[in-house]
Amino acid sequence: FTAVGSALAYFLVYYMFEVQYMACFGSVAGTKPLIEHQITRDVSYVFSVTGRLEKITTKYQIVEVFCHPYFGNILVIDQSLQITERDEANYHEMMAHVPLVYMPDAKKALVIGGGDGGALLRILQHSNIEHAALVDIDMPTMREISRKYFSFLHQAYTDPRTKAYSYDGSKWLMEQLEDEENMGSYNLAIVDSTDYGAAEPLFTDQFYADLKLLMHKEHSVLVLNVDSPSWNADTVIQVQRQLSQMFKYCYVYHSHQPTFLSGHYAFLFASDNIHPMRSPIDWEAWHRSEIPTYYYSPDVHHASFMLPALISSRLTMTASLKDVPQLQS
């Protein structure tokens, strides 16, 4: 194909014929592949799914659930894979446990996005959390999807500490700031969105400025999902530079996410009062909590801030194991 021909073929296959239901690419007999395509790298991942369990079109997004014999149920939003039952823990454990181990006395947590309930569930595994707010623009849809197809995650919705809001995250923040009692009240804030930049109101300077006003002045961390540092390093670098204008400490950490395109994913850790390497962690308290994990561990925690040279050399702040006091004794 020429470049024009290739682009036309992509349009026809993906947008006119719904490629997820075309028996192609040598799929297993009796199955039809789910295909996720990364346009900028021209790479496709093919999952030989056994069927589509659900498709819901709302005014905000297209939500689909597929079934796979190995990965289990797969959540796809706007043709982008979000989670699978097999490896969602990699993603959600790293969003929640990494910041919370620094704050064993944290009381309040906020998740914007994350309507599947995965990040919220891991937050609630910390018994010190007394209140957890979940704000998702398409809450009724995501809550029902979680209930029907990701029941393990849905239990977060039924926890009495959870307060769920069906709301645009940026507008919810502005309303919260109208009450002075909300100022500086959250120890943890997580932005768990679809691909970085897709939900534009959640990535503006004003949004982060408003969010910071809700965060505790002495002990608080903001975590957000970013992108693949291997394939989309420019995005990761841009996000760090943006947030470093607002927070004293702004560090990228990463995880192995096999079902995400590239298999490599990055998060951002931002705080004015907690340094990811120098701030102490009570690992004995962590072990006493007996929180079950699939991916996260103390070793993985520190290692996740160690980035490949190709990426770290371009970042304004990079972590070093030499800065961890507990590792030097």
Buried (B, 14 or more C-beta within 10 A) or exposed (E): EEEEEEEEEBEEBBEEEEBBEEEEEEBEEEBBBBBBBBEEEEEBBBBBBBEBBBEBEEEBBEBBBBBBEEBBBBBBBEBBBBBBBBBBBBBBBBBBBBBBBBBBEBBBBBBBBBBBBBBBBBBBBBEEBEEBBBBBBBBEBBBBBBBEBBEEBBBBBEBEBBEBBBBBBBEBBEEBBEEEEBBBBBBBBBBBBBBBBEBEEBBEEEBBEBBBBBBBEEBBBBBBBBBBBBBBBEBBBBBBEBBBEBBEBBBBBBBBBEBBBBBBBBBBBBBBBBBBBEBEBEEEEBEEBEBEEEBBEBEBBBEBBEBEEEBBEBBEBBBEEEBBEEEEE
